[in-house]
Amino acid sequence: MQKRNIIKQCPSCGGDLTITKLTCKNCMLELSGEFSTSDSFEGVSDEQKDFIRLFLKYEGNLSKMQDLPGENYLSVKNKLNGINRVIGNNEDNEMRDIFKREDQKVTKIIKEKLKSNGGKGTMSMLKGEDMDIYLSADNEGVIASGYPILTMKWGMFEEIVKKASLLGGNMLRGDAGSQAGAKIGSEDLPLDSIDAFVSMKYFNRQKGETTTRRSTYFAAVLDWAGIATNCRSRGQGGYIELEPDFLDYGKE
C-alpha cells in the first residue's frame, strides 16, 4: 500500500483532523482513540530546516560554521537555541552560557559588549579599516577576521590591562618594532610593550628573539570595548591609554 502524507485539515470544511484509529500491518491490531497529527518538528521554519541541513553537512562543527559568511559563534548558537525551543528541547543554552563565575572585569566587559551586539563586533583599526571580531569556538577568547589564526584569550586581555596599570596607564604596542623584525628587549621593541610582553608570557618567546605583531589587534579590541584608547605614535610608537576606571586595575 502506498504511504501518503498525513492530511491535517478537512478538505470539506477546513477543520482540524484527528487520527481516530491506528492499525498494525502485521497482526491487524486496531487501536481507537484520538491521536495527534503533529510532531516535534512541525513548527520548524524553512530557514531553520536549511540551517539543520547545514549543521548536519558540517557534522555539528561550530568552528567551521562560524567561519561561513554572515555567521559567528553566537549567531550559530542562537539559531541552535531557537530550533531547540521549537522542537521542545528545553535545555537552557542561551548566550549567558558564555559567562563564567570566575570572569574578571575586563573579560566581562568584552563578553557583555559582544552579547549586546548579537555575538559579533566591528572594531576600527588605526589605519581606518573596520574589522569583525567574534568569540572563538571554544569560548576561550576573541578572534579578529583579519588574523583568524590568533585567539586573543581572556587572560591575555586581563594581563595587558594589569600591566598597563602598573606602567601608569599607558603601554606601548610595539607593533612597528615587531613588524620590522626588532629583537625583544631592544629599543624598538621594549620589554614593556604589548608585543614583547604577550610574546614572552604566552608564546614562548625570549628576550633577544623576534616575534609576531599582535598588539594592534589587542589594542583595537580594548578600544572597542571602552577599556583603553588605541593611540597613534607621538614619536615613541603607538600605545594604549587606559580609561580612568582601569588605572588601578589589578592593584586592588
C-alpha contacts under 8 A as a table, 3 or more apart, distances in Angstrom:
res1	aa1	res2	aa2	distance
6	I	37	T	7.18
7	I	10	C	7.60
7	I	17	L	7.39
8	K	16	D	5.98
8	K	17	L	5.21
8	K	18	T	7.47
8	K	37	T	6.72
9	Q	14	G	5.32
9	Q	15	G	5.44
9	Q	16	D	4.66
9	Q	17	L	5.23
10	C	13	C	5.69
10	C	14	G	4.60
10	C	15	G	5.18
10	C	16	D	6.21
10	C	17	L	5.89
11	P	14	G	5.73
17	L	37	T	7.93
18	T	34	E	6.16
18	T	35	F	6.29
18	T	36	S	6.41
18	T	37	T	6.53
19	I	22	L	7.60
19	I	33	G	7.56
19	I	34	E	5.56
19	I	35	F	5.02
19	I	36	S	6.66
19	I	37	T	6.80
20	T	32	S	5.53
20	T	33	G	4.87
20	T	34	E	4.75
20	T	35	F	6.35
21	K	30	E	6.70
21	K	31	L	5.51
21	K	32	S	4.47
21	K	33	G	6.26
21	K	34	E	7.54
22	L	30	E	5.58
22	L	31	L	5.03
22	L	32	S	6.51
23	T	28	M	5.82
23	T	29	L	5.59
23	T	30	E	4.47
23	T	31	L	6.44
24	C	27	C	5.82
24	C	28	M	4.75
24	C	29	L	5.17
24	C	30	E	6.55
25	K	28	M	5.43
25	K	29	L	7.90
38	S	42	E	6.24
39	D	42	E	5.45
40	S	43	G	7.34
40	S	86	V	7.56
40	S	87	I	4.71
40	S	88	G	6.82
41	F	44	V	5.35
41	F	86	V	7.37
41	F	87	I	5.52
42	E	87	I	7.91
43	G	86	V	6.13
43	G	87	I	7.31
44	V	48	Q	6.03
44	V	49	K	6.60
44	V	83	I	6.85
44	V	86	V	6.37
44	V	87	I	7.37
45	S	48	Q	5.08
45	S	49	K	6.21
46	D	49	K	4.96
46	D	50	D	6.24
47	E	50	D	5.11
47	E	51	F	6.35
48	Q	51	F	4.93
48	Q	52	I	6.19
48	Q	79	K	7.54
48	Q	83	I	6.75
49	K	52	I	4.98
49	K	53	R	6.30
50	D	53	R	5.15
50	D	54	L	6.29
51	F	54	L	4.96
51	F	55	F	5.98
51	F	79	K	7.87
52	I	55	F	4.88
52	I	56	L	6.16
53	R	56	L	5.16
53	R	57	K	6.09
54	L	57	K	4.91
54	L	58	Y	6.32
55	F	58	Y	5.37
55	F	59	E	6.05
55	F	60	G	5.17
55	F	61	N	7.55
55	F	65	M	7.60
56	L	59	E	4.67
56	L	60	G	6.01
57	K	60	G	7.74
58	Y	61	N	5.58
58	Y	64	K	7.06
58	Y	65	M	7.11
61	N	64	K	5.61
61	N	65	M	6.41
62	L	65	M	4.93
62	L	66	Q	5.90
62	L	73	Y	6.97
62	L	76	V	7.36
62	L	137	A	6.26
63	S	66	Q	5.54
63	S	67	D	6.73
63	S	73	Y	7.68
63	S	136	S	7.82
63	S	137	A	5.30
64	K	67	D	5.45
64	K	68	L	7.06
65	M	68	L	5.43
65	M	71	E	7.04
65	M	72	N	7.54
65	M	73	Y	8.00
65	M	76	V	7.26
66	Q	71	E	4.95
66	Q	72	N	4.07
66	Q	73	Y	5.15
66	Q	75	S	7.87
66	Q	76	V	6.58
66	Q	137	A	7.75
67	D	71	E	6.37
67	D	72	N	6.48
68	L	71	E	5.47
68	L	72	N	7.66
71	E	75	S	5.89
71	E	76	V	6.56
72	N	75	S	5.33
72	N	76	V	6.23
72	N	119	G	7.16
72	N	120	K	6.86
72	N	134	Y	6.22
72	N	135	L	7.37
73	Y	76	V	5.41
73	Y	77	K	6.28
73	Y	119	G	7.02
73	Y	134	Y	6.77
73	Y	135	L	5.80
73	Y	136	S	6.80
73	Y	137	A	6.02
74	L	77	K	4.85
74	L	78	N	5.91
74	L	95	M	7.06
74	L	118	G	6.91
74	L	119	G	4.74
74	L	120	K	7.47
74	L	135	L	7.29
75	S	78	N	5.07
75	S	79	K	6.30
75	S	118	G	6.93
75	S	119	G	6.43
76	V	79	K	5.27
76	V	80	L	6.31
77	K	80	L	5.09
77	K	81	N	6.09
77	K	93	N	7.96
77	K	94	E	7.91
77	K	95	M	7.63
78	N	81	N	5.00
78	N	82	G	6.16
78	N	94	E	7.20
78	N	95	M	7.33
79	K	82	G	5.06
79	K	83	I	6.31
80	L	83	I	5.20
80	L	84	N	6.15
81	N	84	N	5.03
81	N	85	R	6.23
81	N	93	N	6.12
81	N	94	E	6.74
82	G	85	R	5.21
82	G	86	V	6.39
83	I	86	V	5.12
83	I	87	I	6.30
84	N	87	I	5.39
84	N	88	G	6.07
84	N	89	N	4.79
84	N	90	N	6.86
84	N	91	E	7.86
85	R	88	G	5.22
85	R	89	N	5.64
85	R	90	N	6.08
86	V	89	N	7.59
93	N	96	R	7.80
93	N	97	D	6.44
94	E	97	D	5.97
95	M	98	I	5.94
95	M	115	K	7.04
96	R	99	F	5.68
97	D	100	K	7.51
98	I	111	K	7.50
98	I	139	N	6.57
99	F	103	D	6.96
99	F	108	K	7.40
99	F	111	K	7.38
100	K	103	D	5.40
103	D	107	T	5.93
103	D	108	K	6.05
104	Q	107	T	5.44
104	Q	108	K	6.10
104	Q	158	E	7.61
105	K	108	K	5.11
105	K	109	I	6.21
106	V	109	I	5.27
106	V	110	I	6.42
106	V	157	F	7.07
106	V	158	E	6.04
106	V	227	I	7.48
107	T	110	I	5.34
107	T	111	K	6.17
107	T	154	W	5.75
107	T	155	G	7.94
107	T	157	F	7.38
107	T	158	E	7.02
108	K	111	K	5.12
108	K	112	E	5.90
109	I	112	E	5.10
109	I	113	K	6.20
109	I	225	A	6.80
110	I	113	K	5.29
110	I	114	L	6.25
110	I	225	A	5.72
111	K	114	L	5.07
111	K	115	K	6.09
112	E	115	K	5.02
112	E	116	S	6.11
113	K	116	S	5.05
113	K	117	N	6.23
113	K	121	G	7.90
113	K	225	A	6.81
114	L	117	N	5.20
114	L	118	G	6.39
114	L	119	G	4.60
114	L	120	K	5.39
114	L	121	G	6.04
114	L	134	Y	7.35
115	K	118	G	5.23
115	K	119	G	4.79
115	K	120	K	7.49
116	S	119	G	7.10
117	N	120	K	5.76
117	N	121	G	6.34
119	G	134	Y	6.40
119	G	135	L	7.19
120	K	132	D	7.09
120	K	133	I	5.93
120	K	134	Y	4.84
120	K	135	L	7.53
121	G	132	D	5.66
121	G	133	I	5.13
121	G	134	Y	6.39
122	T	130	D	6.30
122	T	131	M	5.46
122	T	132	D	4.43
122	T	133	I	6.08
122	T	224	W	7.98
123	M	130	D	5.69
123	M	131	M	5.37
123	M	132	D	6.30
123	M	133	I	7.18
123	M	220	A	6.41
123	M	221	V	6.65
123	M	224	W	5.59
124	S	128	G	6.44
124	S	129	E	6.05
124	S	130	D	4.59
124	S	131	M	6.30
124	S	220	A	6.70
124	S	224	W	7.47
125	M	128	G	5.48
125	M	129	E	5.58
125	M	130	D	6.08
125	M	131	M	7.13
125	M	216	T	7.72
125	M	220	A	6.12
126	L	129	E	7.49
126	L	230	N	7.71
126	L	232	R	7.42
131	M	144	A	6.80
131	M	145	S	6.18
131	M	146	G	6.57
132	D	144	A	5.83
132	D	145	S	5.34
132	D	146	G	7.77
133	I	142	V	6.56
133	I	143	I	5.51
133	I	144	A	4.39
133	I	145	S	6.07
134	Y	142	V	5.62
134	Y	143	I	5.51
134	Y	144	A	6.71
135	L	139	N	5.88
135	L	140	E	7.68
135	L	141	G	5.99
135	L	142	V	4.70
135	L	143	I	6.10
136	S	139	N	5.14
136	S	140	E	6.28
136	S	141	G	5.61
136	S	142	V	5.49
136	S	143	I	5.81
136	S	151	T	6.79
137	A	140	E	7.78
138	D	141	G	7.87
139	N	142	V	7.92
140	E	151	T	7.84
140	E	153	K	5.64
140	E	154	W	6.50
141	G	151	T	5.87
141	G	152	M	5.25
141	G	153	K	3.94
141	G	154	W	5.16
142	V	151	T	5.70
142	V	152	M	5.09
142	V	153	K	6.36
142	V	154	W	7.70
143	I	147	Y	7.22
143	I	148	P	5.80
143	I	149	I	7.72
143	I	150	L	6.31
143	I	151	T	5.17
143	I	152	M	6.27
144	A	147	Y	5.40
144	A	148	P	5.67
144	A	150	L	7.61
144	A	217	Y	7.26
145	S	148	P	5.33
147	Y	150	L	5.83
148	P	151	T	7.43
152	M	156	M	6.65
152	M	157	F	7.49
152	M	218	F	7.18
153	K	156	M	5.36
153	K	157	F	6.86
154	W	157	F	5.37
154	W	158	E	6.39
155	G	158	E	4.95
155	G	159	E	6.13
156	M	159	E	5.20
156	M	160	I	6.10
156	M	198	V	7.19
156	M	202	Y	7.93
157	F	160	I	5.16
157	F	161	V	6.25
157	F	218	F	7.24
157	F	222	L	7.88
158	E	161	V	5.42
158	E	162	K	6.24
159	E	162	K	4.99
159	E	163	K	5.97
160	I	163	K	5.10
160	I	164	A	6.09
160	I	194	I	6.94
160	I	198	V	7.73
161	V	164	A	5.04
161	V	165	S	6.09
161	V	242	L	7.57
161	V	246	F	7.52
161	V	249	Y	6.96
162	K	165	S	5.02
162	K	166	L	6.34
162	K	249	Y	5.55
162	K	250	G	5.33
162	K	251	K	7.94
163	K	166	L	5.08
163	K	167	L	6.29
163	K	171	M	7.86
164	A	167	L	4.96
164	A	168	G	6.48
164	A	169	G	5.08
164	A	170	N	5.55
164	A	171	M	5.17
164	A	241	E	7.95
164	A	242	L	7.26
165	S	168	G	5.26
165	S	169	G	4.66
165	S	170	N	7.36
165	S	242	L	7.42
165	S	246	F	6.97
165	S	247	L	5.09
165	S	248	D	5.74
165	S	249	Y	5.92
165	S	250	G	7.59
166	L	169	G	7.05
166	L	248	D	7.77
167	L	170	N	6.24
167	L	171	M	6.76
168	G	247	L	7.04
169	G	241	E	5.67
169	G	242	L	5.12
169	G	243	E	7.99
169	G	246	F	7.92
169	G	247	L	5.47
170	N	239	Y	6.62
170	N	240	I	5.59
170	N	241	E	4.56
170	N	242	L	6.42
171	M	192	D	7.10
171	M	193	S	6.08
171	M	194	I	6.92
171	M	239	Y	5.34
171	M	240	I	5.40
171	M	241	E	6.80
172	L	192	D	7.20
172	L	193	S	4.65
172	L	194	I	6.27
172	L	237	G	6.56
172	L	238	G	5.90
172	L	239	Y	4.01
172	L	240	I	6.43
173	R	193	S	5.23
173	R	194	I	4.79
173	R	195	D	6.19
173	R	215	S	5.39
173	R	216	T	6.91
173	R	219	A	7.48
173	R	237	G	7.27
173	R	238	G	5.72
173	R	239	Y	4.91
173	R	240	I	6.94
174	G	177	G	5.48
174	G	178	S	6.24
174	G	188	D	7.22
174	G	189	L	5.41
174	G	190	P	7.23
174	G	193	S	5.21
174	G	194	I	6.16
174	G	195	D	5.49
174	G	196	A	7.19
174	G	213	R	7.90
174	G	215	S	6.96
174	G	237	G	6.85
174	G	238	G	7.19
174	G	239	Y	7.85
175	D	178	S	5.15
175	D	179	Q	5.82
175	D	195	D	6.60
175	D	213	R	5.43
175	D	214	R	7.22
175	D	215	S	6.01
175	D	216	T	6.61
175	D	238	G	7.71
176	A	179	Q	5.20
176	A	180	A	6.17
176	A	188	D	7.67
176	A	237	G	7.18
177	G	180	A	5.12
177	G	181	G	6.23
177	G	182	A	4.97
177	G	183	K	7.88
177	G	188	D	4.99
177	G	189	L	5.16
178	S	181	G	5.14
178	S	182	A	5.48
178	S	183	K	7.59
178	S	189	L	6.62
178	S	195	D	6.99
178	S	210	T	6.78
178	S	211	T	5.81
178	S	212	T	5.90
178	S	213	R	5.29
179	Q	182	A	7.57
179	Q	212	T	6.90
179	Q	213	R	5.68
181	G	210	T	5.72
181	G	211	T	7.18
182	A	186	S	6.90
182	A	188	D	6.19
182	A	189	L	6.12
182	A	210	T	5.93
183	K	186	S	5.54
183	K	188	D	7.74
183	K	189	L	6.40
183	K	207	K	7.24
183	K	208	G	4.93
183	K	209	E	5.02
183	K	210	T	4.71
183	K	211	T	7.59
184	I	189	L	5.38
184	I	190	P	6.41
184	I	191	L	6.36
184	I	196	A	5.71
184	I	206	Q	7.13
184	I	207	K	4.93
184	I	208	G	4.99
184	I	209	E	5.52
184	I	210	T	5.95
184	I	211	T	7.34
185	G	188	D	7.95
185	G	189	L	5.70
185	G	190	P	4.64
185	G	191	L	4.81
185	G	196	A	7.39
185	G	207	K	5.68
185	G	208	G	6.27
186	S	189	L	5.11
186	S	190	P	5.54
186	S	191	L	7.77
186	S	208	G	7.51
187	E	190	P	5.67
189	L	193	S	6.61
189	L	195	D	7.72
189	L	196	A	6.58
190	P	193	S	5.41
190	P	196	A	6.69
191	L	196	A	5.28
191	L	197	F	6.00
191	L	207	K	7.90
192	D	196	A	6.68
192	D	197	F	5.91
193	S	196	A	5.42
193	S	197	F	5.90
194	I	197	F	5.08
194	I	198	V	5.85
194	I	215	S	5.63
195	D	198	V	5.45
195	D	199	S	5.92
195	D	211	T	7.51
195	D	212	T	7.47
195	D	213	R	6.31
195	D	214	R	6.14
195	D	215	S	5.30
196	A	199	S	5.19
196	A	200	M	6.14
196	A	211	T	7.49
197	F	200	M	5.49
197	F	201	K	6.10
198	V	201	K	5.14
198	V	202	Y	5.63
198	V	203	F	7.02
199	S	202	Y	5.55
199	S	203	F	4.70
199	S	204	N	6.43
199	S	205	R	5.45
199	S	206	Q	7.96
199	S	211	T	6.71
199	S	212	T	7.86
200	M	203	F	5.89
200	M	204	N	5.42
200	M	205	R	4.66
200	M	206	Q	5.77
200	M	207	K	7.69
201	K	204	N	6.69
201	K	205	R	7.80
205	R	209	E	6.61
205	R	210	T	7.80
205	R	211	T	7.07
206	Q	209	E	5.65
213	R	216	T	7.29
214	R	217	Y	5.82
214	R	218	F	6.79
215	S	218	F	5.11
215	S	219	A	5.92
216	T	219	A	5.18
216	T	220	A	6.07
217	Y	220	A	5.11
217	Y	221	V	6.25
218	F	221	V	5.30
218	F	222	L	6.31
219	A	222	L	5.21
219	A	223	D	6.16
219	A	228	A	7.65
219	A	229	T	7.78
219	A	230	N	5.69
219	A	240	I	6.42
220	A	223	D	5.05
220	A	224	W	6.07
220	A	230	N	6.29
221	V	224	W	4.99
221	V	225	A	6.12
222	L	225	A	5.11
222	L	226	G	6.28
222	L	227	I	5.22
222	L	228	A	5.40
222	L	229	T	7.31
222	L	230	N	7.72
223	D	226	G	5.15
223	D	227	I	5.96
223	D	228	A	4.95
223	D	229	T	4.90
223	D	230	N	5.63
224	W	227	I	7.73
225	A	228	A	7.78
226	G	229	T	7.30
226	G	243	E	7.39
227	I	242	L	6.20
227	I	243	E	5.67
227	I	246	F	7.12
228	A	240	I	6.04
228	A	241	E	5.26
228	A	242	L	4.11
228	A	243	E	5.13
229	T	240	I	5.45
229	T	241	E	5.09
229	T	242	L	6.34
229	T	243	E	7.08
230	N	238	G	7.75
230	N	239	Y	6.26
230	N	240	I	4.69
230	N	241	E	6.69
231	C	238	G	5.73
231	C	239	Y	5.30
231	C	240	I	5.65
231	C	241	E	7.09
232	R	237	G	7.26
232	R	238	G	4.63
232	R	239	Y	6.68
233	S	236	Q	6.09
233	S	237	G	4.29
233	S	238	G	3.91
233	S	239	Y	6.85
234	R	237	G	6.37
234	R	238	G	7.09
242	L	245	D	7.93
242	L	246	F	5.98
242	L	247	L	6.16
243	E	246	F	5.68
243	E	247	L	6.77
244	P	247	L	5.40
245	D	248	D	7.42
245	D	249	Y	7.80
246	F	249	Y	4.82
248	D	251	K	5.48
248	D	252	E	7.15
249	Y	252	E	6.95
